[in-house]
Amino acid sequence: MLDIQGINVFYGAIQALNDVTINVQSGEIVAIIGSNGAGKSTLLRTISGLLRPRTGSITFKGRDLTDCPAHDIVKMGISHSPEGRRIFTNMSVHENLQLGAFIRKDADVDKDMEAVLDRFPRLRERFKQNSGTMSGGEQQMLAIGRALMSRPQILLLDEPSLGLAPNLVTEIFNIVLDLNKEGCTILIVEQNANRALEIAHRAYVLETGSVVLSDTGKALLANPKVKEAYLGG
């Protein structure tokens, strides 16, 4: 579904990604783990068209995305829930969800909004509330719900558990599993490596902008080097 071949991404003269190659098959959960500054968020921002690779290629279902504007990438079926949630805090839950469907012209937007509210009952309770007044967990649910409103084929999740209480972390990961069971392909960046590898079909380890390991989630959970570096073991 998503094929990334040898991309090199720079911030000015500083190289953030070095010859990164990954792929995501339809129906998978693929995790990207690594320490702060490894390039995880840069990778997702490059896939979604917010950054451009200097060299290398990104293709989605056979179509080259390398020079596509971000809004066209959303139209193709890739939606990004960014690190830090990035909701519109001066707007209501309803307005944030409407903006998630901004590119859509079909008649099913209201139906899909109802599905999001069914999945996140707390968003229904706060439907008209200013989103900046909600808790961190509620804002994360809104960020994911907004991304779902574009009806994505692949969902990019950047640090969905960041800053959340343990019970909310469990809830967010259960939602990710449910979305995948319903047919959504997911590429997740997550510092909580244990939880990410537990749910991932496959995973990649990024270090200083390079892929240094890739395997199934279970195999990386059991890998001594991964345990020592990322799993507290």
C-alpha positions as CSV (number, residue, x, y, z in Angstrom):
1,M,0.0,0.0,0.0
2,L,2.7,2.5,1.0
3,D,6.3,2.1,-0.3
4,I,9.1,4.4,0.8
5,Q,12.4,4.0,-0.9
6,G,15.7,5.6,0.2
7,I,14.3,9.0,1.2
8,N,16.7,11.6,2.5
9,V,15.1,14.6,4.3
10,F,16.9,17.7,5.4
11,Y,16.1,20.7,7.6
12,G,18.3,23.2,5.9
13,A,21.8,21.7,6.0
14,I,20.9,19.2,8.8
15,Q,20.0,15.7,7.6
16,A,17.0,14.3,9.5
17,L,16.4,11.1,7.5
18,N,19.1,9.1,5.9
19,D,18.2,6.6,3.1
20,V,15.1,5.5,4.9
21,T,13.2,2.5,3.3
22,I,10.0,1.2,4.8
23,N,6.8,-0.3,3.5
24,V,3.3,-0.8,4.8
25,Q,0.9,-3.5,3.5
26,S,-2.8,-3.1,3.4
27,G,-4.5,-4.1,6.7
28,E,-1.3,-3.9,8.8
29,I,-0.4,-2.0,11.9
30,V,3.3,-0.9,11.4
31,A,5.1,0.8,14.3
32,I,8.1,3.2,14.1
33,I,10.0,3.3,17.4
34,G,13.1,5.2,18.4
35,S,14.4,7.8,20.8
36,N,13.7,11.5,20.7
37,G,15.3,13.1,17.7
38,A,15.5,9.8,15.7
39,G,13.4,11.2,12.9
40,K,10.1,9.5,13.6
41,S,7.8,12.6,13.3
42,T,9.9,13.8,10.3
43,L,9.0,10.5,8.5
44,L,5.3,11.0,9.0
45,R,5.4,14.6,8.0
46,T,7.3,13.7,4.8
47,I,4.7,11.0,4.0
48,S,1.8,13.5,4.5
49,G,3.5,16.1,2.2
50,L,4.4,18.6,4.9
51,L,8.1,18.0,4.1
52,R,9.8,17.0,0.9
53,P,12.5,14.4,0.5
54,R,15.6,15.7,-1.3
55,T,16.0,12.2,-2.9
56,G,14.2,8.9,-2.8
57,S,10.5,8.1,-3.5
58,I,7.2,7.7,-1.7
59,T,4.4,5.8,-3.5
60,F,0.9,5.0,-2.3
61,K,-1.0,2.3,-4.1
62,G,1.4,2.7,-7.0
63,R,1.1,6.5,-7.2
64,D,4.1,8.8,-6.7
65,L,3.5,11.1,-3.7
66,T,7.0,12.7,-3.7
67,D,5.8,16.1,-5.1
68,C,2.1,16.0,-4.2
69,P,0.7,18.8,-2.1
70,A,-0.6,17.7,1.3
71,H,-4.3,18.3,0.6
72,D,-4.1,16.0,-2.4
73,I,-2.4,13.3,-0.3
74,V,-5.4,13.5,2.1
75,K,-7.8,13.1,-0.9
76,M,-5.9,10.0,-1.9
77,G,-6.6,8.4,1.5
78,I,-3.7,9.2,3.8
79,S,-4.7,11.1,7.0
80,H,-2.3,12.3,9.7
81,S,-3.0,12.7,13.4
82,P,0.1,14.8,14.4
83,E,2.2,14.9,17.5
84,G,0.8,17.3,20.1
85,R,-2.7,16.8,18.7
86,R,-2.8,20.2,16.9
87,I,-6.5,20.6,17.3
88,F,-8.0,24.0,16.7
89,T,-8.4,25.0,20.4
90,N,-10.6,28.1,19.7
91,M,-13.1,25.9,17.9
92,S,-15.7,23.4,19.1
93,V,-15.5,19.7,18.9
94,H,-18.1,19.8,16.1
95,E,-16.1,22.4,14.1
96,N,-12.9,20.4,14.5
97,L,-14.6,17.3,13.1
98,Q,-16.1,19.3,10.3
99,L,-12.7,20.5,9.3
100,G,-11.5,16.9,9.2
101,A,-14.0,16.3,6.4
102,F,-13.2,19.6,4.6
103,I,-12.0,17.9,1.4
104,R,-15.1,15.6,1.1
105,K,-18.0,16.3,-1.2
106,D,-20.0,13.2,-0.6
107,A,-23.3,12.8,1.3
108,D,-21.9,10.6,4.1
109,V,-20.1,13.2,6.2
110,D,-22.9,13.3,8.9
111,K,-23.0,9.5,9.0
112,D,-19.2,9.3,9.5
113,M,-19.4,12.0,12.2
114,E,-22.0,9.9,14.0
115,A,-19.6,6.9,13.8
116,V,-16.8,9.0,15.3
117,L,-19.0,10.2,18.1
118,D,-20.1,6.6,18.7
119,R,-16.4,5.6,18.9
120,F,-15.6,8.5,21.3
121,P,-18.6,9.1,23.5
122,R,-16.9,11.8,25.4
123,L,-16.7,13.9,22.2
124,R,-20.5,13.6,21.9
125,E,-20.8,14.9,25.5
126,R,-18.6,17.9,24.6
127,F,-19.8,18.3,21.0
128,K,-20.4,22.1,21.3
129,Q,-17.7,22.7,23.8
130,N,-14.6,24.7,23.0
131,S,-11.9,22.0,22.4
132,G,-9.2,24.0,24.1
133,T,-11.0,23.5,27.4
134,M,-10.9,19.7,27.2
135,S,-8.5,17.3,28.9
136,G,-5.4,15.9,27.1
137,G,-7.0,12.6,26.6
138,E,-10.2,14.1,25.1
139,Q,-8.1,16.3,22.8
140,Q,-6.2,13.2,21.6
141,M,-9.5,11.5,20.9
142,L,-10.6,14.6,18.9
143,A,-7.3,14.6,16.9
144,I,-7.9,11.0,15.9
145,G,-11.5,11.6,15.3
146,R,-10.7,14.5,13.1
147,A,-8.2,12.4,11.1
148,L,-10.9,9.7,10.6
149,M,-13.3,12.3,9.1
150,S,-11.4,12.3,5.9
151,R,-12.2,8.5,5.6
152,P,-8.6,7.4,5.3
153,Q,-7.3,4.2,3.9
154,I,-4.1,4.6,5.9
155,L,-3.9,6.5,9.2
156,L,-0.7,8.1,10.4
157,L,-0.6,8.4,14.2
158,D,2.2,10.4,15.8
159,E,2.7,9.8,19.5
160,P,-1.0,9.1,20.3
161,S,-0.3,8.2,24.0
162,L,2.0,11.1,24.7
163,G,1.3,12.7,28.1
164,L,-1.8,10.5,28.8
165,A,-2.6,8.7,32.1
166,P,-2.1,4.9,31.9
167,N,-5.8,4.1,31.7
168,L,-6.2,6.5,28.8
169,V,-3.2,5.0,27.1
170,T,-4.9,1.6,27.2
171,E,-8.1,3.1,25.8
172,I,-6.2,4.8,22.9
173,F,-4.4,1.6,22.0
174,N,-7.7,-0.4,22.1
175,I,-9.1,2.1,19.7
176,V,-6.2,1.7,17.4
177,L,-6.7,-2.1,17.4
178,D,-10.5,-1.7,16.7
179,L,-9.8,0.7,13.8
180,N,-7.4,-1.9,12.3
181,K,-9.9,-4.7,12.8
182,E,-12.4,-2.6,10.8
183,G,-10.0,-2.4,7.9
184,C,-7.9,0.7,8.5
185,T,-4.2,0.4,7.8
186,I,-2.1,2.2,10.5
187,L,1.4,3.5,10.7
188,I,2.1,4.5,14.3
189,V,5.0,6.5,15.7
190,E,5.2,5.9,19.5
191,Q,7.7,6.4,22.3
192,N,5.9,3.8,24.4
193,A,7.7,1.1,22.5
194,N,6.3,-1.8,24.6
195,R,2.7,-0.9,23.8
196,A,3.4,-0.2,20.1
197,L,5.3,-3.4,19.6
198,E,2.5,-5.4,21.3
199,I,-0.1,-4.3,18.8
200,A,2.1,-4.0,15.6
201,H,2.3,-6.6,12.9
202,R,5.7,-5.3,12.0
203,A,8.0,-2.5,13.2
204,Y,11.0,-0.5,12.3
205,V,13.6,1.0,14.7
206,L,14.9,4.5,13.8
207,E,18.2,5.8,15.2
208,T,19.5,9.2,14.2
209,G,17.5,9.2,11.0
210,S,18.3,5.7,9.8
211,V,16.5,2.4,10.0
212,V,18.7,0.1,12.0
213,L,16.3,-2.8,12.7
214,S,13.0,-4.2,11.2
215,D,11.0,-7.3,12.2
216,T,7.7,-8.4,13.5
217,G,6.4,-6.6,16.6
218,K,6.8,-9.8,18.6
219,A,10.3,-10.4,17.4
220,L,11.4,-6.9,18.3
221,L,9.8,-7.2,21.7
222,A,12.1,-10.2,22.4
223,N,15.2,-8.7,20.8
224,P,17.8,-8.1,23.5
225,K,19.2,-4.9,21.8
226,V,15.7,-3.4,21.6
227,K,14.9,-4.4,25.2
228,E,18.0,-2.7,26.5
229,A,17.6,0.5,24.4
230,Y,13.9,1.0,24.3
231,L,12.0,-1.3,26.6
232,G,13.6,-0.6,29.9
233,G,15.1,-4.1,30.0
